[in-house]
Amino acid sequence: MAASPPSNPRPAQVARLDSGTPRVPDPTRPCTVRRGGALPGSTAVGERPIIEPFRVHTVQAISMPSLEVREEALRRADYNLFGLRADEVTIDLLTDSGTGAMSTKQWAGMMLGDESYAGSRSFFRFEEVVRDLTGFSEVIPTHQGRAAEKILFSVLVDEGQVVINNNHFDTTRANVEYRGAEARDLVAAEGSDPALVAPFKGNMDIAALRSSLEADGDRIPLVLVTITNNAGGGQPVSMANLRAVRQVCDEYDVPFFLDACRFAENAWFIKTREEGYADRTPKEIAQEMFSLADGCTMSAKKDGLANIGGFLALNDERVASECHNLLILTEGFPTYGGLAGYDLEAIAQGLVEVLDEDYLRYRTRSVEYLAEKVAAGGVPIVQPPGGHAVFVDAGALLPHIPPHEYPAHALAVEFYREGGVRGVELGSLAFGVPQQDGSEVPAAMELVRLAIPRRMYTQSHIDYVAEVVLDVAARAASIGGYRIVEQAPWLRHFTARLEPVVAGSDG
């Protein structure tokens, strides 16, 4: 069910990263294959439409609830989109984590799953693939990425310490703070400007990293870099920046870990944007990224192309031994880590498939296509688009809603109300810091993430999403804010109960 593009869209300048020459994207143009030196997917005369590099094997019906049903669903869920039932959603862009489609080879591999409690053949295949990709000798499976974080931080992080990252995502931050430590974000300055076009806005601020290590080095048990930088708009990190982080960590003898959930998308951006990598394969680039780190946490629900799973990988045998002890206590035996053998098979195959160049070209171009369509209609977004999602700048679109009334949440609610499109708020509801006096320190940016599940939706689905976004943006001035009625002490955005702020109230 695809809606036609607007008849007279307002053009927006989207810069090219190779030459700095701006171009005006055509929202009616299909996804295209790059021929030349521009950003992947850049349009030019003579390009052919990109096609999905797969055929649809099995289909699932999509729900199309009426406006009345959507209104009732919002009330029942206390205006928290996490509380909606999946069959109340038409296009689900809440997350790209575990929501994509698996390949026939992954499904076939699952039939080979060895469910032995100890010493499963499926584990050893999984271990072989992870070792080949990352170079890390110790491979610890977990049921998902946050479990790997919990185990690693339980071993390395103590109360009063500081964990540095370009940007902590929500579960990473919560796991750090649960240990009584500070989660300190040191993304480079360009990463805090949504409209700025720069190739690697996920980079760590190296000067700030050095200053933090100089001032608090004895309190910093590890440095993390998230690739790609999800909280900052899915922005990539350059190889040069990773190398600089490695050098500084070596100077201060601090371990360096990657949060590697979207390592393949980051590798693709390095290949297409960083000098010297155009002729390298995504796998070779990924291997170089991992070689610069002491270990990684990984959610296989993203660039593992699986519906569940994750791992912790590292080289330090002493730390790995402590992690194994915690794994047995909380997840399971080290050769299954809370996963079925068939899950390990699916992840192993997914880690191979995700590095295919045709897939990565299609993946990043699909996201760019949605970004171009909404930007052409005047909707402010994080530029350039990342590899897994379009991030709408709710702070810029709804300047009349103050941060304590959660403009990004308000916008996400309207996307659902308008067309059954479920995104997620990544603003002050997710990242604001409540104070003892009842006030809040707002998030650095007020964003709504429209995360595109892998190998799931077609171009007409994306056209529909763009139309919903544009229709909501056209009535932005009429959108009001929200207040929290009830919240949890950790990760409140998952379960908070909210209500609309009535015009004229004290908010």
N, C-alpha and C positions, 0 to 999 in steps of 0.2 A: 504494500500500500504506500505508494510514493506520491508526495504532494509536488506540484509543479513549482519551480523556483519563482521568486517574486518578480513581477513584471518590470519593476523599475528599481532595482536594488541600489543602495547608496555605495559607491565604490570606496574601498579602503586600500591604502598603500601597504603592500607587503614586500619587504625588502628581500633582495637576493643576497646570499651570503658570499658568493664568489666575487662579485664585482662592486657591490654596494649600490647597483642601479635598481631603483624601485620598479615594481611592476604592479599592474592592477589585475588581480585574478578574475577570471570569468566564472561566476558561480554556476553557469549552465554547462560548463565543460566537464566531461567525464575525467576520471582519474587517468593520468597519462604516464608513459614511460619516459624517463629522462634520456635525451640524446645531447650530450654536451657537458659543460663543466659547471652547471648551476646546481643548486640544492636539489636533491632527489625529488622527482615529481614536478619540477618547474615546467611550466607550459611553454611550448614553442611551436611554430608552424611545422606541420608534418609529423607530429607525434601521434602514436597510436594509443587507443585506450588501454589502460592496464586491465588485466583480467585477474580474477582470483586464481592463484596457482593451485587450485584443487577443484574437484567436482563434489557436489552435495551427495552424500551417501544415505543419510537418514534425515528426516525432517521432524520438527516439533511444532505444533500449532501455537500461534501467538494469541494471547488474550487481547481483546479490544474493548475494555470496559467503558461504559458511557461516562459522561461528565458527572452525572448524579452518583454513579458508583464510585468514581474517583473522589468526589467530595466527601462521601460517607467514609471511605477508606482513610482519608486524611484525619477526619475527626476520631475515628476509632483508634488510629495509631498515635493519637496525641501529637499530630503534625511532625512525627519523626519518620522519615522515609525508610529507616531500618525496620520499622514496625509493619510495613506493608507486606501482604502476602504476594508471592511471585505471580500468581494468576490475576493480580490486580494491576499488573504492570504490562505495558505494551512493548517498549524498548528499554531493556535493563542495562544501564550504563553506570550502575552503582560502583562496580569494581571490575577490573580485568583479572582479578585473582581467583583462579580456579573455576572460572565461568566460561571458558572457551570450549571449542570442539576438539576432540582428540581424533587422530588419524586412524585409518584402518590398520596400519602397522602397530600403533599403540594398542588398539583393541585386540589385535591378534596376539601381541606379546603378552597381554594380560592372561590369555588362555594358557601360557607357559608358566605362570606364576607358581613359584614353589613356596608353599605356606609352612615350611618347617620352622619350628620355633627358633632353633639355633642352626647356624651354618647354611642358611637358605641359598640355593643357587642364584636366585633372583638378586639377593644382596650383592653377591660377588660380581655379577654383571653390572649392577648399579655402581658399585665401588670402582670398577675398572673404567667406566665412562667418566665418572667424576674426577678420578685421578688423572686421566688423560687430558681432560679439559683444564683442570685447575693446577695440576702439579703438586697438590697437597697430599701428603702421605696418609694422614688420619682423616677418615671419612665417617661421619656420625649421622645416620639418618634420623629425621624427626618428622612428626606428623604435619608440621608446617613451619613457616619461617619464624614466627614469634616464639616457638618452642626452642629453636636454636638460639635465639637471642636470650631467652630466659636462662638457659643452661650456661651460655658463655658468660653472661653478666653475673650469674651466681658464683662463678669461679673467680672472675677477675675483678669485679667491682664491689667496693665497700662503701659504707655510709660516709658522706662528706667528700667523696671523690668527684671528679669531673670527667665526663666522656664527651669528646669533641667529635663533631660530624659536620659535613657541609650543611645538611638539614636532617634532623631526626624526623622520621615519619611517626605516625601516632603510636603504634604498638612499640616501636623502638624507644621512643621517649618514655612511654609508660613503664617499660621494663627497667630502664635506667633509673627513673624516679622512684620506682618501687623498692629499689635497693638503697634509697636515701641519698642518691647521687644527683649531680646537676647534669642535665643534657644541654650542652652548649653548642649552638649553631654558628658556624663561621663560613657561610657561603660567601663567595666573592660578591662585590658590590653590585655588579650587573645582574646578579640573580635576584635582587630585590626590586627590580624595575620591570613590571609585567610587560610594558609596551616596547622595551628596548630589544632590538634585534641583534643578537650576538651568538656565535656558534656554540659556545660552551658555558652557558649560564649556570651550570651545576657545579662549576669549579670551586674548590676550597680556596679561601683567602689565605694565601701562604704567609703573608706578613702577620696576620692575626693569629694564625696557628703557631708561628714562632714566638710571638709575644705571650700567648697563653702557656706554652711549654716553658718559657723562661720564667714566668711568674708563678705558675702552678704545677710545674713538672712533676713534683713529688706526689701530687694528688691526681695525676692523669694516668690511669691504668692502661688505656688504649685509645687510639684514634680510629674513627670510622669514616669511610666515604661511601655514600649511597649512590649507586649507579643503576639507572639514571636517577636524578634527584626528584623523587615523587612529590614531596611537599612543596617544591619550588617550581612545579609545572612540568615535571617529566623531562627536565633539562639534562643534557649529557655532560660528562666530565672528560676532559681531554687526557690523552696519554701523557702529555707534557706535565699536566697538573698532577696526575697520579705519581709521576716520577719525582716531582718536587716534594710531594707529601712524604714519599718514601725517604728521600734524602733528609728532610727535617726530622722525621721520626728516628732515623738512624743516629743523627746528631745527639738526640736526647734519650736514646735507648728506650723508646716507647713502641710497643707493638702496633702494627697497622693492619686493620681488617677492612674488608669490603662487605657492604650490604649489597649483595650481587643479584637481587631479584630480577633486574632487567638488564643483565650483563650483555645479552645479544643485541638488544636495541642500542645500548651504549657503544658496542663494538661497531655497529653499522654507522652510527654518526661519526665515529672516529675515521672510519674508512672513507666516508663521503665528505668530511669537513676538515680533517687535519692533514696538513702537508706530510707527504711521505708514506701514506697508508693506502692510497687508492688501489695499489696492486696487491695488497695483502688480503687474505681471506678473512671473513669474520671470525673463524675459529682461531687463526693465527693471532689476530688482534686480541681476542678474548684471552688466549693463553698468555700473551704478554701482560695484559692487565693483571691477571691473577699472579703472575710471577713477581710483581712488585709488592705484593701483600704477604703478611704472615698467616693469613687465614681469611675465611669468609663465612657469613651466614647467608642462607639462600632459601627463599620460598619457591618451591618448584611449581607453585600454582600460577606463576607468571611466566618467566622464560624457560620453565621446565615443561610447559605446554600440558600440564596435568591438572586434574581436578583437586588433588590433595597432595601434601608432602613437602618436604624441605630437607635441608641438611646443614650441618656445621662441618667445615673442613679446615684443617690447619696442619702445621708441621711439628709443633711442640708436643713431644710425647708426654711430658709431665702434665701439662694443661689438658691434653686429650684424655689422659687417665682419669683425672678428676671429673671431666665432662662425662665420660663413660659411666662413672659411678652415679652421677645425677640422672643420666639417661635411664639407667636401670630402675632407679627409684621412681621416676615420673613418667617415662615414655614407654619403656620396654627393653628387651634384650638388644645389645648393640647391632645385631644383624637384621633387626626389623624396625626398631625405633618408633613403634606406634603405627607402623604401616603394614598393610597386607603385602604379601609377595608380589601380587599382581600390580599393586601401586608402584613398587620399585621397578618393575618391568616397564610400566608406562612412562615413568620419569626418565629412565635411561634412554628410551627411544626418543622422548621429547627433547632431551638435551642435545641429541644429534640433529633432529629436524629443525630446531629453532635457529640453527646457524646457516640454513640454506639461503642463498642470496636472493632467489626469487621470492621466497617468503618474506624476508626482511624488507625488500623493496616494496612489495605489496603492503606490508604492515604499516610502514612509516608513511607511504603515500596515502593510504586510506585515512589516517589521522590528519594529514595535511589537507586533504580534500575537504573534510568537515570544517577545519579551521578557516580555509579560504572562503567557504560559503557563508559562514556566519560573520567573518570579518568584513566581507564585501557588503553586508547589510548594516555595517556600522556597529556591530557588537564588539566591545573591547575584550580581548583575550590575551593570554600570555603568549608572547611571540619570541622566537619562532615556535611552532607547535612541537611538542615532545613526541616520543615514540609510541605512547600508549593511550594518550588522552588529549582532549582539548580542555583547557582550563579557562573558564569565563571569568573575567574580572568583575565580580559583583560590586566591589567597592567603587569602581568607576561607573558602572551602569546604574547603581542605586545610591548616589551620594547623599540622598536625603535620609537614609537609614543609618543611624550611628552604630558603631561596632557592638555596643552592648545590646542592640536589638537584632544582631546577627543577619546582616544583609545577604551573605552568601547562602545561609539557610533559607531565607525568604525566597531567594531566586530559585533555589533547588525545588522548593515546594511548588512554585509556579510552573516550572517545567513539567512536573508531574500533573498538576491540575489541568494545564493546557492540553497536553497530549499523551499522558501516560508514560512520559520519559522520566526514568529515575536516575538521577545523578547523585553526587555526594558533596556535602559542604566540607570545604577545607579552609575554613576561616576561623573566626573567634569562638565558634561553638566547639570545634575540634582542637584548636591550638591556643585559645585564650587561657590566661592563668588567673583563676579566682584569688582574690586577696582576702585577708582576715576581716577587713572592714566592709566586705560585701561588694566592693568594686572589682573590676577585672583589668588586667593588662591585655589589650587586644592582640590578635595575631598580626604578623607583619603584613600579610596580604589577605584579602577576602575573596576566595576563589570557589567556584563550583567546578568540580571535575566531572567530565563526561568521558568515562573510561570505556574504551571499546574492547569487548572480549575478543580473543584471538580466534580467527577462522569461524566466526559465528554469524555476523550480519553481512548483507550485501549492500551494494551502492544505493539501492532504493530505500533501504532502512536508514542509511545515513542522510539521504535527501529529506526524509521525513523528520529526522531529528533536527536538521537545520531549519526546517520550516517552523517547528515548534519553538526553537530558540528565538527566531526572528519575530514570531508573533508575540511572544512574551516581552521581548525587548521593546516592541512598539508601544506597549502600555506600562513601561517601567515606572513612570511617575506615579502610577496608581497603586504600586505594590507597597505594603506595609511590613513592619518588622514583627519580631517574636520575643517573648520572654520565656525563661525557663521556669517550669512549675516544680519539677523534681529532677535531681541529677545524682549520678554515682560519683564516688571520689576519683575513680580512674576511668579514662576513656568514656567520658560522659556522653559524647555524641552518639554512641551506639544505643543507649537506652533512655536518654533524657525524655521527659514529657514536657511539651511546650504548648503555648497558646498564642494566638495573634495579639499584638498590642493594639488596643482600641484607640483610634484617633482622639487626641485630647486628654488621654490618661497620662500618668506620670512615668509610664514605661517600666 
